[in-house]
Amino acid sequence: MSLADADYETLDVEVGERAERVATVTISRPDARNALNATVRSELKDAVSAAEEDPAVRVLVLTGDDEGGAFVAGADVTEFGDRDQFEQRRVSRRPRVYEMVAEATLPVVARINGHALGGGCELAQACDVRIAKADAKLGQPEINLGLIPGGGGTQRLADLVGEGQALKLILSGELLDAEEAADVGLVEEVHDEDAFDERVYDFAETVAAKSPIALELAKEAVRSGSRMGRREGLDYEAELFTSLFDTADLQGGLDAFFEGREPEFRGE
């Protein structure tokens, strides 16, 4: 089954409607500001897996329902009330949605169309590239509930913005507007409403035109390098680089280069 054929309770799915080979998965719980509950988490994991297996999809865009005024306003805290630590450990078993997104074989772009708070900010951090609307706000306000980030925020946020900035946000619960988030490296780009979607999908379409094999290995090299020493990371990069010499995509890319035309990558 293709991703376009999937039927979800809390997600809307489009494939190729806004850009060729680009799928958009929209979290649609507008009455709850697109908060992450158990159903959303389960369906998102299924959608990411379906996108990886769908040959019509080379880039995945994650976003929130515009009607909800948020990318994801956080975890659905109404589910927290009756849990003890043992129940929370059970529901937090891996693979969680954050790891599914971060470890996806295809590029994932966060279309941050509104507030991305708590678990929503962590979901954005798990994506590969974050493009924010100018009126968005981002942050980790869990400390205000007597909690800490539990979806990877203490790790991925520090990787993106540095330990000092991460602690500043996590310990205070303060929110950043989109421009401030760009200044510290939490998002890559900020655009006003008129240019926002055009930029998201121009970027996604540009990426989707590349070799899917090269895209996967580029992600693998960067992500793995952050967990290795520099020497090991360079060795692994060289190994992945040389492995691409056995692909038809490389030969096709070289032929296109020498012939002065755009390549047609087939993922082979």
C-alpha positions as MATLAB code, in Angstrom:
seq = 'MSLADADYETLDVEVGERAERVATVTISRPDARNALNATVRSELKDAVSAAEEDPAVRVLVLTGDDEGGAFVAGADVTEFGDRDQFEQRRVSRRPRVYEMVAEATLPVVARINGHALGGGCELAQACDVRIAKADAKLGQPEINLGLIPGGGGTQRLADLVGEGQALKLILSGELLDAEEAADVGLVEEVHDEDAFDERVYDFAETVAAKSPIALELAKEAVRSGSRMGRREGLDYEAELFTSLFDTADLQGGLDAFFEGREPEFRGE';
ca = [
       0.000    0.000    0.000;
       1.301    3.469   -0.872;
       1.365    6.267    1.655;
      -1.295    8.103   -0.351;
      -3.700    5.191    0.234;
      -3.234    5.164    4.008;
      -6.218    6.136    6.143;
      -5.544    7.784    9.509;
      -7.713    9.192   12.256;
      -5.395   12.056   13.232;
      -3.254   12.593   10.117;
      -3.901   14.003    6.669;
      -1.615   12.790    3.883;
      -0.757   14.250    0.483;
       1.732   12.766   -1.986;
       2.970   14.783   -4.945;
       0.257   17.424   -4.694;
       2.507   20.335   -3.734;
       5.786   19.112   -5.185;
       6.870   16.070   -7.168;
       7.966   13.107   -5.009;
       7.236   15.068   -1.845;
       4.758   13.770    0.745;
       3.142   15.971    3.380;
       1.903   14.431    6.615;
      -0.237   16.863    8.603;
      -1.091   16.272   12.245;
      -4.758   17.207   12.436;
      -6.122   17.707   15.947;
      -7.015   21.392   15.657;
      -9.175   21.408   18.795;
      -6.128   20.241   20.788;
      -3.661   22.462   18.900;
      -2.322   19.304   17.232;
      -1.020   17.911   20.544;
       0.639   14.495   20.476;
      -1.513   11.775   21.987;
      -1.100    8.021   21.735;
      -3.035    7.822   18.466;
      -0.999   10.555   16.801;
       2.264    8.933   17.875;
       1.211    5.523   16.591;
      -0.098    6.849   13.294;
       2.971    9.040   12.750;
       5.243    6.041   13.178;
       3.177    4.125   10.644;
       3.230    7.065    8.203;
       7.012    7.432    8.411;
       7.449    3.715    7.711;
       4.993    3.881    4.816;
       6.810    6.890    3.332;
      10.148    5.066    3.507;
       8.701    2.118    1.601;
       6.829    4.165   -1.012;
       8.829    4.632   -4.247;
       6.717    7.720   -5.027;
       8.114    9.513   -1.957;
      11.659   10.868   -1.673;
      11.097   13.679    0.858;
       8.675   13.841    3.775;
       7.284   17.135    5.117;
       5.830   17.062    8.639;
       3.501   19.826    9.762;
       0.458   20.679   11.833;
      -3.072   21.559   10.782;
      -3.116   25.321   10.161;
      -6.544   25.513   11.793;
      -4.954   24.424   15.068;
      -2.605   27.402   15.058;
       0.360   25.181   15.888;
       2.910   22.816   14.452;
       2.488   20.689   17.575;
       1.650   22.442   20.848;
       3.224   19.628   22.864;
       2.313   16.284   24.336;
      -1.311   15.740   25.273;
      -0.901   16.207   29.039;
      -4.410   14.882   29.670;
      -2.828   11.431   29.259;
      -0.328   12.058   32.078;
      -2.662   12.277   35.034;
      -3.111    8.594   35.902;
       0.382    7.367   35.017;
       3.087    6.297   37.404;
       6.702    5.792   36.370;
       6.113    2.167   35.381;
       3.262    3.014   33.037;
       5.288    5.871   31.558;
       8.215    3.527   30.946;
       5.858    1.170   29.127;
       4.466    3.831   26.806;
       7.969    5.231   26.195;
       9.377    2.000   24.814;
      11.306    2.331   21.606;
      10.963    2.877   18.783;
       9.299    6.164   19.710;
       8.075    8.582   17.075;
      11.091   10.838   17.634;
      13.558    8.077   16.795;
      11.456    6.966   13.831;
      11.659   10.478   12.380;
      15.337   11.036   13.222;
      16.377    7.664   11.812;
      14.176    7.734    8.707;
      16.071    6.815    5.552;
      14.537    9.689    3.590;
      14.938   13.417    4.359;
      12.315   14.883    6.696;
      11.488   18.599    6.671;
       9.622   20.264    9.539;
       7.141   22.835    8.230;
       6.797   24.779   11.487;
       3.599   26.672   10.815;
       2.951   27.703   14.429;
       3.937   26.936   17.996;
       6.285   23.964   18.461;
       6.422   23.378   22.186;
       7.584   20.500   24.375;
       7.093   17.309   22.423;
       6.355   19.397   19.340;
       9.720   21.113   19.598;
      11.318   17.697   20.068;
       9.533   16.401   16.966;
      10.924   19.344   14.994;
      14.404   18.654   16.378;
      14.154   15.060   15.124;
      13.592   16.313   11.561;
      16.533   16.990    9.266;
      15.685   20.571    8.304;
      13.383   23.034   10.065;
      11.687   25.900    8.211;
       9.555   28.147   10.410;
       6.803   30.650    9.809;
       7.642   34.090   11.185;
       4.978   34.017   13.913;
       5.967   30.576   15.268;
       7.298   30.096   18.782;
       9.489   27.224   19.963;
      10.587   25.965   23.338;
      10.729   23.301   26.030;
       8.331   24.425   28.787;
       8.195   21.043   30.566;
       9.956   22.506   33.613;
       6.781   24.496   34.317;
       4.995   21.191   34.975;
       7.777   19.775   37.119;
       9.112   17.708   34.225;
      12.084   17.655   31.872;
      12.008   17.015   28.108;
      11.464   13.305   27.548;
      11.405   12.982   23.756;
      15.076   13.625   23.109;
      15.094   17.340   23.862;
      17.973   17.231   26.332;
      20.098   15.573   23.642;
      19.045   16.886   20.215;
      18.509   20.459   21.408;
      22.064   20.586   22.779;
      23.361   19.191   19.466;
      21.586   21.966   17.563;
      22.131   25.027   19.746;
      24.925   24.077   22.137;
      24.783   23.022   25.762;
      24.497   26.523   27.218;
      21.570   27.603   25.056;
      19.863   24.242   25.586;
      20.124   24.571   29.349;
      18.909   28.150   29.200;
      15.747   27.044   27.403;
      15.161   23.829   29.367;
      15.793   25.302   32.835;
      13.694   28.440   32.297;
      10.911   27.100   30.090;
      11.182   30.306   28.080;
       9.965   30.371   24.475;
      11.797   31.712   21.450;
      10.162   33.445   18.550;
      11.101   32.147   15.110;
      13.849   34.694   14.456;
      15.419   34.034   17.855;
      15.254   30.301   17.142;
      17.073   30.889   13.853;
      19.708   33.008   15.576;
      20.642   30.173   17.953;
      20.402   27.435   15.299;
      17.176   25.750   16.357;
      15.621   26.394   12.931;
      17.394   26.828    9.615;
      15.090   29.358    7.962;
      12.252   31.755    8.825;
       9.783   33.172    6.285;
       6.703   35.330    6.463;
       3.335   33.923    5.483;
       3.555   35.022    1.844;
       6.825   33.164    1.188;
       6.578   30.341    3.731;
       4.984   27.507    1.760;
       6.740   28.423   -1.459;
      10.107   28.059    0.266;
       9.184   24.835    2.093;
       8.132   23.102   -1.100;
      10.814   24.611   -3.346;
      13.379   23.233   -0.925;
      11.656   19.861   -0.613;
      11.340   19.518   -4.385;
      15.005   20.415   -4.868;
      16.026   17.666   -2.451;
      13.572   15.167   -3.948;
      15.262   15.551   -7.337;
      18.529   14.107   -5.982;
      19.584   10.454   -5.880;
      17.640    8.759   -3.074;
      20.622    6.512   -2.390;
      22.935    9.490   -1.989;
      20.362   11.256    0.184;
      20.138    8.262    2.511;
      23.904    7.905    2.830;
      24.399   11.653    3.307;
      21.974   11.531    6.238;
      23.691    8.447    7.610;
      27.125   10.075    7.420;
      26.074   13.267    9.194;
      23.941   11.579   11.855;
      26.483    8.854   12.611;
      29.363   11.296   12.670;
      27.840   13.090   15.636;
      28.095    9.853   17.622;
      31.685    9.054   16.587;
      35.082   10.570   17.084;
      36.354   12.705   14.196;
      38.692   10.038   12.835;
      36.004    7.338   12.936;
      33.532    9.733   11.341;
      35.888   10.542    8.487;
      36.578    6.855    7.909;
      32.860    6.100    7.824;
      32.231    8.980    5.426;
      34.911    7.601    3.081;
      33.322    4.151    3.229;
      29.876    5.510    2.355;
      31.342    7.743   -0.372;
      33.114    4.886   -2.112;
      30.042    2.632   -1.895;
      28.190    5.033   -4.199;
      30.586    4.202   -7.031;
      28.634    0.986   -7.618;
      25.352    2.828   -8.267;
      23.690    3.585  -11.592;
      22.715    6.971  -10.148;
      26.356    8.051   -9.997;
      26.950    7.107  -13.617;
      23.755    8.859  -14.616;
      24.783   11.948  -12.692;
      28.204   12.004  -14.343;
      26.711   11.532  -17.809;
      24.274   14.382  -17.202;
      27.078   16.618  -15.963;
      29.237   16.076  -19.028;
      26.264   16.408  -21.380;
      25.089   19.653  -19.762;
      21.643   18.433  -18.736;
      19.710   17.724  -15.545;
      20.168   14.176  -14.177;
      17.316   11.705  -13.814;
      18.042    9.722  -10.682;
      16.248    6.387  -10.335;
      17.485    5.187   -6.967;
      19.561    2.379   -8.440;
];
